[in-house]
Amino acid sequence: MNSRTTDLITPAELTARSADATAPTLIDVRTPAEYETAHIPGSINIPLPLVQAHATDLASDLDGPVVLVCQAGGRARAAHAALSAAGAQRLAVLDGGIAAHTTAGQPVRRGRTRWALERQVRLVAGGLVAGSILASLRFPKARFLAGGIGAGLTAAALTDTCAMGAALTRLPYNRGGRPITVDDAREALRS
């Protein structure tokens, strides 16, 4: 498969394929906190930064069909690109992510509720813009922070990446309990 193309699978197709003898391995690349809130039963949580840092090691442990899952699809596509470049094959991305899966009425396992990363980005970006506009009443140069945030959000939309989201994944809130290591991920893939 060409690493520039991404195979998409709908929530209904995923549920149908999960009942087959050759059920795909589900890898959820969201933060551990997002995974704890809601995840597809049987999925393995391997956060995107870990996938990107250890794609070659992880790709060597993938021996069947794999479906990558995130909140809406962007991080799963990034994981697809990293794993494809590392030689993994038979990869697909859940079209619309866990949000589409839930909306379609497909099964999810729920835990302690945490905010999705995209919601956290909106809160931080909106707070910085509002704060900089208010601060600009006293300190006129503060308005440039609002412009910088706007430019960053525009770049994030155009490139389908988010530096603020990547920074927020490092917060303790998003890491959950015990950090997931590459050895944990590889063991989960082998079992």
Salt bridges, closest charged atoms under 4 A:
ASP28 OD2 - ARG30 NH2 2.79
GLU34 OE1 - ARG75 NH1 2.73
GLU36 OE1 - ARG114 NH2 3.45
ASP57 OD2 - HIS54 ND1 3.97
ASP61 OD2 - ARG186 NE 2.51
ASP61 OD1 - ARG190 NE 3.40
GLU118 OE2 - ARG75 NH2 3.46
ASP160 OD2 - ARG77 NH2 2.93
ASP184 OD2 - ARG178 NH2 3.17
